[in-house]
């Protein structure tokens, strides 16, 4: 709830969905490419690719200003693309993101990385992903976040699950995960509804 100038309490306006680094939006000049889903007009658009540190440094003000009702928190995938990821630092950044996101009052969502997401240049890739997924699950549990766990999901076995960049899920993979997100949100809401 926000308080109006006259002292009356008014409900926070519904603003739609926000996603920290999931969308690439125009820069401050109003130019730049925009990657969007059909609901992009009602979303807060963020710059990507972003690490957890980038998200904290450049996207929190926009997140707060947008005041979403539903907010997707990144799982730190871009933090793995380092010679030697510092998981203590990643956890510290993720925890700060979760703290700040929780302050918005929005329902938070996230996902874990799927086993189909592989970066062969890193021989320890699977261990990196498993460590990050464990961290994501733990934080999500602490903050009552709706989680889509993609690691063991059957969609990973589809030949066409990845897009041409071989990093991100294809449209069909995203559609499956969107369905899973609706299920995760429904389960979370069912626990809260008497």
C-alpha positions as CSV (number, residue, x, y, z in Angstrom):
1,X,0.0,0.0,0.0
2,X,1.1,3.5,-0.7
3,X,0.0,6.6,1.2
4,X,-1.5,9.4,-0.8
5,X,-0.5,13.0,-0.1
6,X,-3.8,13.6,1.8
7,X,-2.9,10.8,4.2
8,X,-5.3,8.3,2.8
9,X,-4.0,4.8,2.1
10,X,-4.4,3.7,-1.5
11,X,-3.6,0.3,-3.0
12,X,-0.4,0.0,-5.0
13,X,-1.4,0.1,-8.7
14,X,-1.1,-3.1,-10.6
15,X,2.0,-2.9,-12.8
16,X,2.4,-6.3,-14.4
17,X,5.4,-8.4,-14.6
18,X,9.1,-7.5,-14.2
19,X,12.1,-9.6,-15.0
20,X,15.5,-8.5,-13.9
21,X,17.9,-9.5,-16.8
22,X,15.4,-11.4,-19.0
23,X,14.7,-8.5,-21.3
24,X,17.0,-6.1,-23.2
25,X,15.5,-2.6,-23.3
26,X,16.3,0.8,-24.7
27,X,19.1,2.7,-23.0
28,X,18.5,6.0,-21.3
29,X,18.4,7.8,-24.6
30,X,15.4,5.8,-25.6
31,X,17.2,3.9,-28.3
32,X,18.6,0.4,-28.4
33,X,17.2,-3.0,-29.3
34,X,14.2,-4.3,-27.5
35,X,13.6,-8.1,-27.0
36,X,10.1,-8.6,-25.8
37,X,7.3,-11.0,-25.3
38,X,3.7,-10.0,-26.0
39,X,3.4,-8.5,-22.5
40,X,6.5,-6.3,-22.9
41,X,4.5,-3.1,-22.8
42,X,3.6,-3.9,-19.2
43,X,7.0,-5.1,-18.1
44,X,10.0,-3.3,-16.8
45,X,12.8,-4.0,-19.3
46,X,16.3,-4.6,-18.1
47,X,19.7,-4.8,-19.9
48,X,21.3,-8.2,-20.5
49,X,23.4,-10.2,-20.3
50,X,23.9,-9.3,-16.7
51,X,25.7,-11.0,-13.9
52,X,24.3,-10.8,-10.4
53,X,26.6,-7.9,-9.7
54,X,25.4,-6.1,-12.8
55,X,21.9,-6.6,-11.7
56,X,22.6,-5.0,-8.3
57,X,24.5,-2.1,-9.8
58,X,22.2,-1.2,-12.7
59,X,18.8,-2.6,-12.4
60,X,17.5,-2.3,-8.8
61,X,16.3,1.3,-9.1
62,X,14.2,0.4,-12.2
63,X,12.8,-2.6,-10.4
64,X,11.8,-0.5,-7.5
65,X,10.3,2.3,-9.7
66,X,8.3,-0.2,-11.7
67,X,6.8,-1.7,-8.5
68,X,5.8,-5.0,-10.0
69,X,3.3,-7.5,-8.6
70,X,5.3,-10.4,-10.1
71,X,9.1,-10.3,-10.2
72,X,11.4,-12.8,-11.8
73,X,14.8,-13.1,-10.0
74,X,17.8,-14.2,-12.1
75,X,19.5,-17.5,-11.2
76,X,23.0,-16.2,-11.8
77,X,23.7,-18.1,-15.0
78,X,26.0,-15.4,-16.4
79,X,28.1,-15.6,-13.2
80,X,29.2,-19.1,-14.3
81,X,30.8,-17.7,-17.4
82,X,34.1,-16.9,-15.6
83,X,37.3,-18.8,-15.5
84,X,36.8,-19.5,-11.8
85,X,33.4,-18.5,-10.4
86,X,33.4,-17.3,-6.8
87,X,30.3,-19.0,-5.4
88,X,30.5,-17.1,-2.0
89,X,30.4,-13.8,-4.0
90,X,27.6,-15.1,-6.2
91,X,25.6,-16.1,-3.1
92,X,26.2,-12.7,-1.5
93,X,24.9,-11.0,-4.6
94,X,22.0,-13.3,-5.0
95,X,21.0,-12.9,-1.4
96,X,21.1,-9.1,-1.8
97,X,19.0,-9.3,-4.9
98,X,16.4,-11.5,-3.1
99,X,16.4,-9.0,-0.1
100,X,15.8,-6.1,-2.4
101,X,13.3,-7.9,-4.6
102,X,11.3,-9.0,-1.5
103,X,11.1,-5.4,-0.4
104,X,8.9,-4.6,-3.4
105,X,6.1,-6.8,-2.1
106,X,5.9,-8.7,-5.4
107,X,5.5,-12.4,-5.7
108,X,9.0,-13.6,-6.6
109,X,9.8,-16.3,-9.2
110,X,13.0,-17.9,-10.4
111,X,14.3,-21.1,-12.1
112,X,17.2,-23.4,-12.0
113,X,19.4,-24.1,-15.0
114,X,18.6,-27.2,-17.2
115,X,21.1,-29.9,-17.9
116,X,20.8,-29.2,-21.6
117,X,22.6,-25.9,-21.0
118,X,26.3,-26.8,-21.5
119,X,29.3,-24.6,-22.1
120,X,32.0,-27.2,-23.1
121,X,34.9,-24.9,-22.6
122,X,34.5,-25.4,-18.9
123,X,35.3,-29.0,-18.0
124,X,33.6,-28.5,-14.6
125,X,30.4,-27.1,-16.1
126,X,28.0,-29.7,-14.6
127,X,29.4,-29.1,-11.1
128,X,29.1,-25.3,-11.6
129,X,25.5,-25.6,-12.6
130,X,24.6,-28.0,-9.8
131,X,26.2,-25.7,-7.3
132,X,24.3,-22.7,-8.6
133,X,21.1,-24.7,-8.8
134,X,21.5,-25.7,-5.1
135,X,22.1,-22.1,-4.2
136,X,19.1,-21.0,-6.1
137,X,16.8,-23.6,-4.5
138,X,18.1,-22.7,-1.0
139,X,17.5,-19.0,-1.4
140,X,14.1,-19.5,-3.1
141,X,13.1,-21.6,-0.1
142,X,14.1,-18.9,2.3
143,X,12.0,-16.3,0.5
144,X,9.0,-18.3,-0.5
145,X,9.8,-17.9,-4.2
146,X,8.0,-19.9,-7.0
147,X,10.7,-22.0,-8.6
148,X,10.8,-23.9,-11.9
149,X,13.4,-26.6,-11.5
150,X,14.7,-27.2,-15.0
151,X,17.7,-29.5,-14.2
152,X,15.8,-32.8,-14.4
153,X,12.8,-31.6,-16.4
154,X,12.0,-33.9,-19.3
155,X,12.1,-31.0,-21.7
156,X,15.9,-31.2,-21.5
157,X,15.7,-34.4,-23.6
158,X,14.1,-32.6,-26.6
159,X,16.4,-32.2,-29.6
160,X,15.0,-28.7,-30.2
161,X,15.0,-27.5,-26.6
162,X,17.8,-25.0,-27.2
163,X,17.7,-22.0,-29.5
164,X,20.3,-21.4,-32.2
165,X,22.8,-19.9,-29.6
166,X,22.8,-23.3,-27.8
167,X,22.5,-21.4,-24.5
168,X,18.9,-20.3,-24.1
169,X,15.8,-22.4,-24.4
170,X,14.0,-22.3,-27.8
171,X,10.4,-21.1,-28.1
172,X,9.1,-24.6,-27.4
173,X,11.4,-24.9,-24.4
174,X,10.3,-21.5,-23.1
175,X,6.6,-22.5,-23.6
176,X,7.1,-25.6,-21.4
177,X,8.8,-23.5,-18.8
178,X,6.1,-20.9,-18.9
179,X,3.6,-23.7,-18.2
180,X,5.7,-24.9,-15.3
181,X,5.9,-21.4,-13.9
182,X,2.1,-21.2,-13.9
183,X,2.0,-24.5,-12.1
184,X,4.6,-23.3,-9.5
185,X,2.6,-20.1,-8.9
186,X,-0.7,-22.0,-8.6
187,X,0.9,-24.4,-6.1
188,X,2.3,-21.5,-4.1
189,X,-1.1,-19.7,-4.1
190,X,-2.9,-22.9,-3.1
191,X,-0.7,-23.1,0.0
192,X,-1.6,-19.5,0.9
193,X,-5.4,-19.8,0.3
194,X,-7.5,-21.1,3.1
